[in-house]
Amino acid sequence: MKHIGWIGLGNMGNPMCKNLIKAGHRVTVWNRTKSKATEVLEMGAQWASSPEAVARQADYIFTMVASGAILQKVALSENGIVQGITAGKIVIDMSTVSPAESESVNQTIQEKGGYFLRAPVTGSIVPAAKGLLGLLISGDRKVFEEAKPYLRSLGKNMYWLGEHEEARVMKIALNTMVGNTTQLLAEAVTLAEKAGISVDQCMEVIAGSAVGNLIVQSKVEAISSNRYDPAFSVHMMLKDFDLALETAKLYESSLPLTALTRQFYEESVALGRGHEDYAVLVKRQEENVGINR
């Protein structure tokens, strides 16, 4: 069995790493804040002093970080992953980053004789804990096939999309749908409220209707309770919308609705709600139409 390295133990990375440990894999970890590694260390993971040290010990090096800038730092810095890469090692990044940021990491890893799989995920904290994430994969197809036994501990639905940055683009495209759907949901809920329909009843109907997709269903409790504890924050959604607009320029595409909805997330940040869940757009829309709940 291969030795696994894991870098990034935030809201998503922590439960994902735990699933690899539960599956019986030998795991070595690193995180910028060591205290966030306490739970996985108690489960049997080993601590490494740097991303470079993780890469020297592991055959597969997984990364799950908050941004492309952080990915490039942990991969390309003086004590980064590439300093510990030798021929045949495989780096699997599961973050949401731009195609350009991803490709720069890929090129450096290839120069060292390693392989790079792009594997951003669909889903949030609950499916991450259950090992039920969707995995969007691009890179060398043979390397993907080799990595499948390890990826299965993290997600059940895997989609190989191509040899290059296809997985990055697909993830960004999906996130624009999530973010835009939330503004549509906010408008629907507030329209119903203005007509005297309770939020609880409104969310029950929407969730049970033809438009009651997983995005809507996952936000029923937050919207009904008017509590927006962050499963995925406004700041993170705003970051992903910026990635989408940058990527649209790269591929000469157009995202007019995404450009508009981005302003509602920007407004939420300006009002001090950047750390709340992105579904707080519902609360903001309520305030816009004079509802105080």
TIDOKE-451153 format. One record per residue (C-alpha): x, y, z. Coordinates in steps of 0.5 Angstrom, whole numbers, plus 500, padded with zeros to 3 digits. Example, Ala and Ser with C-alpha at 12.3 -4.5 7.8 and 13.67 -1.06 7.14 Angstrom:
2
525491516/527498514/
//
This chain:
293
500500500/503507498/504512503/500518503/501525504/496531506/497538506/491543508/487541514/481546513/474545513/474540507/481538508/480535515/474530514/477528507/484526511/480523516/477518511/484516508/486514515/480510517/481507510/487504513/492508509/499511512/498518512/503524513/500531514/502538514/498544515/500552516/497552523/499545527/493545532/488544526/492537525/490535532/484530530/488527525/494526529/490523534/487518529/494516527/497521522/504523522/506530522/512533517/515539518/514542511/511541505/517539502/518533508/511531506/513530499/520526501/516521505/510520501/508517494/502521493/501528496/494531496/493538497/487541499/488549500/484555500/487559494/491558488/496563491/497558497/497552493/503555489/506557496/506550498/508547492/513552489/516555495/523554498/520548503/515547498/513540495/517540489/523540493/521533495/519531489/523525485/521521479/514518479/511521485/504524484/501530487/493531487/491538488/483538490/483545491/479550487/484554483/485558476/487554470/493558470/495557477/494550476/499549470/505553473/505548479/504542473/510544469/514545475/512538478/513535471/520538471/522534477/519527474/513527478/505527476/500532477/493531477/487536478/482533482/477539485/471537489/464538488/460538495/461541502/463539509/457533510/459529504/466530505/466527512/462521509/466520503/461522498/464528494/464528487/471528484/473532477/479529475/484531469/491530468/495523465/489518465/494512467/496516473/488517475/487510474/493508479/490513484/483511484/483506490/486512494/481517491/475512492/476514500/474521498/468521493/464516490/463519483/469521479/469524472/475524468/475530464/482530460/489531460/490538462/486544466/479541464/477539471/479546474/474549468/469544470/469546477/469553476/463553472/459549477/461554482/458559478/451555478/451554485/452562487/447564482/442559484/443562491/441569489/435566485/433563491/433569495/429573490/424567490/423566498/423574499/417574494/413569498/415572504/412579502/405575500/405572507/408565506/412563512/419562510/419555513/413553508/416556502/423552503/419546504/415547497/421549494/425543496/420539494/419542487/422541480/427546482/429543489/436541487/441539492/443546492/437548495/436542499/442543503/440550505/433549508/435549515/440555514/435559511/429557515/433558522/436565519/442562521/448562516/454559520/459558514/459551510/462555505/463563506/461569502/469570501/470563498/464564493/467571491/473568490/470563486/466568482/473572481/476565478/470564473/470571470/478571470/477564466/472567462/477572459/482566458/477562454/473568451/467566454/461571457/458570464/453576464/449573470/455571474/458578473/451581476/451576482/458578484/456584486/451582491/456577494/461584494/455588498/455582503/462583504/462590505/456589510/461585514/458578512/464575508/465570514/458568514/455562509/454564502/446563503/446569507/444572500/437571502/438575509/440581505/435580500/430580505/433587508/433590501/425589501/424591508/423584511/426584518/426577521/
//
